[in-house]
Amino acid sequence: MAFPAPPFRWRLPPWVGSPLTAIGIGLLLAAPGPASQVRTADAESGLRPLLLRQGPLEALLQHERRRDADGLATLQPIVVVRLEGREVGRLKGAVKVGSSQPMALLQIADLDPANPWPEVLLSSFSGGAHCCNDTRVLSSDAAGGGWHTVALGPFNGVVRAATDPLGLGRWLVVDVDNRFLYEFSSYAGSRPPLRIWQLDGRRFEDVSHQAAFVPLHRRALRDMESWFEQTDGSEANGFLAGYVATKALVGEFTEGWQRMLARYDRSSDLGLRQCAAGHGSDGRCLGAEVEHATYPEALRAFLLHTGYIGRGETQRP
């Protein structure tokens, strides 16, 4: 199958003011500019088809309605992608059960500069408390002739577009590190660090630790400062876990650790029992659980397991 010659790759300024926020990350992101086209299917738009075009690339979002084995109505967003009128792939989003109200986001953006065509992104919400956002991208290979799907998630929260938060022409998926949610506090008391995903061929790579993104983490830290002005420190341990992790991302782990020691809640036992092996579908730990004596001990083990600190930092401060 012959495909047209790849287009000029557009590079335009970042966007401002994302309406799609989760635990404050909207404050750190720019919103999609002209190089990124976005449409959202929600209660206002209803179930009518949504179409995006960028040059010869076209993406059509529609919803498929069915009933599951229990007779409950289901709704699933499906995107058909065409290049010069020829179908090159499809994206299927999260199945929403028991609801006729869609929640899906369709976007065309340049997530991978290594290939000649922009990507088509589908972000969809399954419904339920805090869960779940499923993100899928249809991307071409380096030659521009073959197309493949790359999945990311599911993650907590509603639909989310890719952004260009540094204004460098590289579109990224910026979320929060879901591993921190409920670990040391309730969902509302958690304040996870940012987690930044970059499309690299057939996979999304976590680039949160790269030096280029330190400005984003410093902006997050500035937003966190107001917490330290509180007098009650409600659910302190959930907040402080994300704070220390973010300080580690900017090379200030020791300073963050000392500040945590002065403010953590010694009466809370949330997070002292940890499962490093992960949990199975039944919620049970796949390995032996470890019981920590104190919050600092548990936090240090957690940050080591999640890659925020190295083994050389486990003996200090």
C-alpha positions in Angstrom: 0.0 0.0 0.0 1.5 3.3 -1.0 1.3 6.3 1.4 1.7 10.0 0.6 5.0 11.8 1.4 5.3 12.9 5.0 4.3 16.4 5.8 6.4 19.2 7.3 6.5 18.7 11.1 4.9 21.7 12.8 6.4 23.2 15.9 4.2 25.8 17.7 4.0 27.4 21.2 2.5 25.7 24.2 -1.1 26.0 25.3 -2.4 27.8 28.4 -4.9 26.8 31.0 -5.8 23.1 30.8 -9.3 22.4 32.1 -8.3 18.7 32.7 -6.8 18.6 36.1 -6.0 15.9 38.6 -4.6 16.7 42.1 -3.4 20.1 40.9 -1.4 19.1 37.8 -3.5 21.4 35.6 -1.6 24.2 37.3 1.6 22.9 35.8 0.6 22.3 32.2 0.1 24.3 29.2 -3.0 23.7 27.0 -3.1 22.4 23.4 -2.2 25.1 20.8 -2.8 25.1 17.1 -0.3 22.2 16.5 -2.6 20.0 18.6 -6.3 19.5 17.7 -8.6 18.3 20.5 -12.2 17.5 20.8 -14.1 16.0 23.8 -17.2 13.8 23.9 -19.1 14.5 27.1 -22.6 15.3 28.3 -22.8 18.5 26.2 -21.6 17.0 22.9 -23.6 13.8 23.4 -23.0 10.7 21.2 -22.7 12.5 17.9 -19.5 11.6 15.9 -16.5 13.9 16.3 -14.0 14.4 13.5 -10.5 15.8 13.5 -8.3 16.5 10.4 -4.7 17.5 10.1 -3.5 17.5 6.5 -4.3 14.1 5.0 -4.7 12.5 8.4 -8.3 12.1 9.7 -9.7 10.7 13.0 -13.4 9.9 13.6 -14.6 9.2 17.1 -17.9 7.3 17.5 -19.4 5.3 20.3 -20.6 1.7 20.3 -23.5 0.8 22.5 -24.1 -2.7 23.6 -25.3 -4.8 26.6 -23.0 -7.0 28.6 -23.6 -10.5 29.9 -25.6 -9.1 32.9 -27.8 -7.0 30.6 -26.3 -3.7 31.6 -25.8 -1.0 28.9 -22.2 -0.3 27.9 -20.6 2.5 26.0 -17.2 2.3 24.2 -15.5 5.0 22.2 -13.9 3.8 18.9 -11.7 5.9 16.7 -11.2 5.1 13.0 -8.0 6.7 11.6 -7.6 7.3 7.9 -4.7 8.7 5.9 -5.7 10.1 2.5 -9.0 8.3 2.9 -7.4 4.9 3.6 -8.0 3.3 7.0 -4.7 2.8 8.8 -5.9 1.7 12.3 -8.5 1.9 15.0 -8.4 2.8 18.7 -10.8 1.3 21.2 -11.3 3.1 24.5 -12.5 2.1 28.0 -15.9 0.4 28.3 -18.3 2.5 30.4 -20.9 0.3 32.1 -24.4 1.5 33.1 -24.1 5.0 31.6 -25.2 6.7 28.4 -23.0 9.7 29.0 -19.7 9.7 27.1 -16.4 10.9 28.5 -13.7 10.6 25.8 -11.0 12.9 24.4 -9.7 12.8 20.8 -6.5 14.5 19.9 -4.0 14.8 17.0 -0.6 15.8 18.2 3.1 15.2 17.4 4.2 12.8 20.3 7.0 11.1 18.4 9.4 13.2 16.2 11.0 10.0 15.0 8.2 9.2 12.6 6.7 11.4 9.8 3.1 11.6 10.9 1.4 13.1 14.0 -0.2 10.7 16.4 -3.9 10.1 17.1 -4.6 9.9 20.9 -7.8 8.6 22.5 -8.2 9.2 26.2 -11.4 7.7 27.8 -12.9 7.4 31.2 -14.5 4.1 32.5 -16.5 5.8 35.2 -16.4 5.1 38.9 -14.8 6.8 41.9 -11.4 8.2 40.9 -11.0 5.6 38.1 -10.0 5.0 35.4 -8.4 6.9 32.5 -7.3 4.7 29.6 -5.0 6.4 27.1 -4.2 4.9 23.7 -2.2 6.3 20.8 -2.1 5.3 17.1 1.4 6.0 15.8 3.2 5.3 12.5 6.6 3.6 12.2 9.7 5.5 11.2 9.0 5.0 7.5 5.4 6.2 7.8 3.9 3.1 6.3 3.0 0.9 9.2 0.8 1.9 12.1 0.6 0.5 15.7 -1.3 1.1 18.9 0.6 2.1 22.1 -1.4 1.9 25.4 -0.7 3.9 28.6 -2.6 3.2 31.9 -5.2 2.7 33.1 -4.6 5.6 35.5 -6.6 7.5 38.1 -8.7 10.4 37.0 -10.7 11.6 34.0 -9.6 12.1 30.4 -6.4 14.0 29.7 -4.8 15.5 26.5 -1.1 15.4 25.7 0.7 18.7 26.3 3.9 20.5 25.4 4.6 21.8 29.0 8.1 23.1 28.2 7.2 24.7 24.8 9.8 22.7 23.0 7.6 21.1 20.4 7.6 17.7 22.1 4.1 16.5 23.2 4.0 14.5 26.4 1.5 12.8 28.6 1.8 14.4 32.1 0.1 12.7 34.9 0.8 12.0 38.6 2.5 8.9 40.0 -0.5 6.7 40.8 1.7 4.5 43.1 1.4 7.2 45.8 -2.4 7.2 45.9 -3.7 5.7 49.1 -0.2 4.5 50.1 0.2 6.7 53.2 -3.2 8.4 53.4 -6.6 8.6 51.8 -7.0 9.5 48.2 -7.8 13.1 49.1 -4.7 13.3 51.4 -2.3 12.0 48.8 -0.1 14.4 46.8 1.8 12.4 44.2 4.8 13.7 42.3 4.4 14.3 38.6 5.0 11.4 36.2 5.9 12.4 32.7 5.5 9.9 29.8 7.2 10.3 26.4 6.3 8.2 23.3 9.3 6.4 22.0 8.4 4.1 19.1 6.3 1.3 20.4 6.3 2.3 24.1 5.8 5.1 26.5 9.0 5.9 28.5 8.9 7.5 32.0 11.1 10.6 31.6 10.2 12.2 34.9 13.8 11.9 36.2 15.4 13.6 33.3 17.1 16.9 34.0 15.0 18.7 31.3 11.9 18.4 33.4 13.3 19.8 36.6 11.5 23.2 36.0 8.2 21.3 36.1 9.0 19.7 39.4 10.2 23.0 40.8 6.8 24.5 39.9 5.1 21.6 41.7 7.2 22.3 44.8 6.2 26.0 44.7 2.6 24.9 44.7 3.2 22.6 47.6 4.6 25.3 49.9 1.2 26.5 51.1 0.7 23.1 52.8 3.5 23.9 55.3 1.6 27.0 56.4 -1.2 24.8 57.9 -1.3 24.3 61.6 -3.1 20.9 61.8 -1.1 19.0 59.1 -4.1 16.8 58.3 -3.0 13.5 56.6 0.5 14.8 56.6 2.2 11.5 55.6 0.4 11.3 52.3 1.4 14.8 51.4 5.0 14.4 52.6 5.6 11.3 50.6 5.0 13.2 47.4 6.9 16.2 48.6 10.1 14.2 49.4 9.8 12.4 46.1 9.6 15.7 44.2 12.5 17.1 46.2 14.5 14.0 45.1 13.6 14.7 41.5 15.3 18.2 41.7 18.3 16.9 43.6 17.3 18.1 47.0 16.4 14.8 48.7 18.3 15.5 52.0 16.5 18.9 52.4 13.1 17.4 51.8 13.8 14.5 54.1 14.7 16.8 57.0 11.6 18.8 56.5 9.5 15.6 56.5 11.0 14.5 59.8 9.8 17.7 61.4 6.2 17.4 60.2 5.2 13.7 59.8 2.3 12.2 61.7 3.8 9.7 64.2 0.4 8.3 65.1 -0.6 7.1 61.7 0.1 3.5 60.7 -1.0 3.8 57.1 1.7 2.5 54.7 3.8 0.8 57.3 2.8 -2.6 55.8 4.1 -2.8 52.2 3.9 -5.2 49.3 6.9 -4.8 47.1 5.8 -7.7 44.8 2.6 -6.1 43.8 -1.0 -7.3 44.1 -2.9 -9.9 42.2 -6.4 -9.4 40.7 -7.9 -10.5 44.0 -6.1 -7.8 45.8 -3.7 -10.1 47.6 0.0 -9.4 47.8 2.0 -11.6 45.3 4.9 -11.9 47.8 5.6 -11.5 51.4 4.5 -8.3 53.0 7.0 -6.2 54.9 6.1 -4.5 58.2 8.0 -1.2 58.9 8.3 0.2 62.4 8.0 3.9 61.5 6.8 6.1 58.7 10.3 7.3 57.8 11.5 3.7 57.5 8.4 2.9 55.3 8.8 6.0 53.2 12.5 5.3 52.5 11.7 1.7 51.4 8.9 3.0 49.2 11.0 5.7 47.5 13.7 3.1 46.9 11.3 0.6 45.4 9.7 3.3 43.1 13.1 4.6 41.9 13.1 8.1 43.5 16.2 7.4 45.5 19.2 5.0 45.0 20.6 2.5 47.4 23.4 5.0 48.3 20.7 7.3 49.7 19.1 4.6 51.9 21.7 5.2 54.6 21.3 8.9 54.8 20.4 11.5 56.0 
